[in-house]
Amino acid sequence: MGDERWSQLLSFTAGGRSQVAKQTAVRTGTVVVVLSGSSALVDAHVEKALDRVCAER
């Protein structure tokens, strides 16, 4: 999927609650798609988001 893919997990605490979020960037040619959110949702939707953006070009 894509020419390059990069992800990072972010952990933070706010209001006494700990959260973990995932941020993934995928590059295909000159198109870069960045998704952030829960790890499972990012993984589930990143390919669909990339396909949608590339189809609209």
PyMOL CGO cylinders between C-alpha atoms (Angstrom):
from pymol import cmd
from pymol.cgo import CYLINDER

trace = [
    CYLINDER, 0.00, 0.00, 0.00, 1.59, 3.25, -1.13, 0.3, 1, 1, 1, 1, 1, 1,
    CYLINDER, 1.59, 3.25, -1.13, 5.23, 4.05, -1.82, 0.3, 1, 1, 1, 1, 1, 1,
    CYLINDER, 5.23, 4.05, -1.82, 5.96, 4.84, 1.82, 0.3, 1, 1, 1, 1, 1, 1,
    CYLINDER, 5.96, 4.84, 1.82, 4.11, 4.30, 5.10, 0.3, 1, 1, 1, 1, 1, 1,
    CYLINDER, 4.11, 4.30, 5.10, 4.93, 5.71, 8.51, 0.3, 1, 1, 1, 1, 1, 1,
    CYLINDER, 4.93, 5.71, 8.51, 3.14, 5.34, 11.86, 0.3, 1, 1, 1, 1, 1, 1,
    CYLINDER, 3.14, 5.34, 11.86, 3.58, 6.45, 15.42, 0.3, 1, 1, 1, 1, 1, 1,
    CYLINDER, 3.58, 6.45, 15.42, 1.73, 5.74, 18.64, 0.3, 1, 1, 1, 1, 1, 1,
    CYLINDER, 1.73, 5.74, 18.64, 1.01, 8.73, 20.85, 0.3, 1, 1, 1, 1, 1, 1,
    CYLINDER, 1.01, 8.73, 20.85, 0.22, 8.38, 24.54, 0.3, 1, 1, 1, 1, 1, 1,
    CYLINDER, 0.22, 8.38, 24.54, -1.02, 11.26, 26.63, 0.3, 1, 1, 1, 1, 1, 1,
    CYLINDER, -1.02, 11.26, 26.63, -2.83, 12.02, 29.85, 0.3, 1, 1, 1, 1, 1, 1,
    CYLINDER, -2.83, 12.02, 29.85, -5.57, 14.62, 30.16, 0.3, 1, 1, 1, 1, 1, 1,
    CYLINDER, -5.57, 14.62, 30.16, -7.93, 15.10, 33.06, 0.3, 1, 1, 1, 1, 1, 1,
    CYLINDER, -7.93, 15.10, 33.06, -6.42, 12.12, 34.84, 0.3, 1, 1, 1, 1, 1, 1,
    CYLINDER, -6.42, 12.12, 34.84, -7.19, 9.75, 31.95, 0.3, 1, 1, 1, 1, 1, 1,
    CYLINDER, -7.19, 9.75, 31.95, -4.57, 8.12, 29.77, 0.3, 1, 1, 1, 1, 1, 1,
    CYLINDER, -4.57, 8.12, 29.77, -5.19, 7.77, 26.05, 0.3, 1, 1, 1, 1, 1, 1,
    CYLINDER, -5.19, 7.77, 26.05, -3.30, 6.17, 23.18, 0.3, 1, 1, 1, 1, 1, 1,
    CYLINDER, -3.30, 6.17, 23.18, -3.74, 7.32, 19.60, 0.3, 1, 1, 1, 1, 1, 1,
    CYLINDER, -3.74, 7.32, 19.60, -2.16, 6.20, 16.35, 0.3, 1, 1, 1, 1, 1, 1,
    CYLINDER, -2.16, 6.20, 16.35, -1.11, 8.47, 13.53, 0.3, 1, 1, 1, 1, 1, 1,
    CYLINDER, -1.11, 8.47, 13.53, -0.34, 6.95, 10.14, 0.3, 1, 1, 1, 1, 1, 1,
    CYLINDER, -0.34, 6.95, 10.14, 0.88, 8.68, 6.99, 0.3, 1, 1, 1, 1, 1, 1,
    CYLINDER, 0.88, 8.68, 6.99, 0.90, 6.96, 3.59, 0.3, 1, 1, 1, 1, 1, 1,
    CYLINDER, 0.90, 6.96, 3.59, 2.48, 8.45, 0.47, 0.3, 1, 1, 1, 1, 1, 1,
    CYLINDER, 2.48, 8.45, 0.47, 1.61, 7.39, -3.06, 0.3, 1, 1, 1, 1, 1, 1,
    CYLINDER, 1.61, 7.39, -3.06, 3.40, 9.53, -5.62, 0.3, 1, 1, 1, 1, 1, 1,
    CYLINDER, 3.40, 9.53, -5.62, 2.71, 13.12, -4.59, 0.3, 1, 1, 1, 1, 1, 1,
    CYLINDER, 2.71, 13.12, -4.59, -0.36, 12.26, -2.49, 0.3, 1, 1, 1, 1, 1, 1,
    CYLINDER, -0.36, 12.26, -2.49, 0.00, 11.97, 1.29, 0.3, 1, 1, 1, 1, 1, 1,
    CYLINDER, 0.00, 11.97, 1.29, -2.87, 10.75, 3.46, 0.3, 1, 1, 1, 1, 1, 1,
    CYLINDER, -2.87, 10.75, 3.46, -2.62, 11.17, 7.25, 0.3, 1, 1, 1, 1, 1, 1,
    CYLINDER, -2.62, 11.17, 7.25, -5.07, 9.49, 9.63, 0.3, 1, 1, 1, 1, 1, 1,
    CYLINDER, -5.07, 9.49, 9.63, -5.15, 9.83, 13.40, 0.3, 1, 1, 1, 1, 1, 1,
    CYLINDER, -5.15, 9.83, 13.40, -7.29, 8.06, 15.96, 0.3, 1, 1, 1, 1, 1, 1,
    CYLINDER, -7.29, 8.06, 15.96, -7.63, 4.77, 17.74, 0.3, 1, 1, 1, 1, 1, 1,
    CYLINDER, -7.63, 4.77, 17.74, -5.16, 2.20, 16.47, 0.3, 1, 1, 1, 1, 1, 1,
    CYLINDER, -5.16, 2.20, 16.47, -7.80, -0.28, 15.32, 0.3, 1, 1, 1, 1, 1, 1,
    CYLINDER, -7.80, -0.28, 15.32, -9.82, 2.35, 13.43, 0.3, 1, 1, 1, 1, 1, 1,
    CYLINDER, -9.82, 2.35, 13.43, -6.78, 3.84, 11.71, 0.3, 1, 1, 1, 1, 1, 1,
    CYLINDER, -6.78, 3.84, 11.71, -5.66, 0.37, 10.58, 0.3, 1, 1, 1, 1, 1, 1,
    CYLINDER, -5.66, 0.37, 10.58, -9.18, -0.49, 9.41, 0.3, 1, 1, 1, 1, 1, 1,
    CYLINDER, -9.18, -0.49, 9.41, -9.69, 2.67, 7.33, 0.3, 1, 1, 1, 1, 1, 1,
    CYLINDER, -9.69, 2.67, 7.33, -6.29, 3.80, 6.02, 0.3, 1, 1, 1, 1, 1, 1,
    CYLINDER, -6.29, 3.80, 6.02, -6.44, 1.76, 2.80, 0.3, 1, 1, 1, 1, 1, 1,
    CYLINDER, -6.44, 1.76, 2.80, -10.00, 2.92, 2.04, 0.3, 1, 1, 1, 1, 1, 1,
    CYLINDER, -10.00, 2.92, 2.04, -9.01, 6.55, 2.65, 0.3, 1, 1, 1, 1, 1, 1,
    CYLINDER, -9.01, 6.55, 2.65, -6.01, 6.24, 0.35, 0.3, 1, 1, 1, 1, 1, 1,
    CYLINDER, -6.01, 6.24, 0.35, -8.11, 4.61, -2.38, 0.3, 1, 1, 1, 1, 1, 1,
    CYLINDER, -8.11, 4.61, -2.38, -10.75, 7.34, -2.09, 0.3, 1, 1, 1, 1, 1, 1,
    CYLINDER, -10.75, 7.34, -2.09, -8.22, 10.19, -2.34, 0.3, 1, 1, 1, 1, 1, 1,
    CYLINDER, -8.22, 10.19, -2.34, -6.39, 8.63, -5.28, 0.3, 1, 1, 1, 1, 1, 1,
    CYLINDER, -6.39, 8.63, -5.28, -9.68, 7.97, -7.13, 0.3, 1, 1, 1, 1, 1, 1,
    CYLINDER, -9.68, 7.97, -7.13, -10.64, 11.65, -6.87, 0.3, 1, 1, 1, 1, 1, 1,
    CYLINDER, -10.64, 11.65, -6.87, -7.45, 12.84, -8.55, 0.3, 1, 1, 1, 1, 1, 1,
]
cmd.load_cgo(trace, "trace")
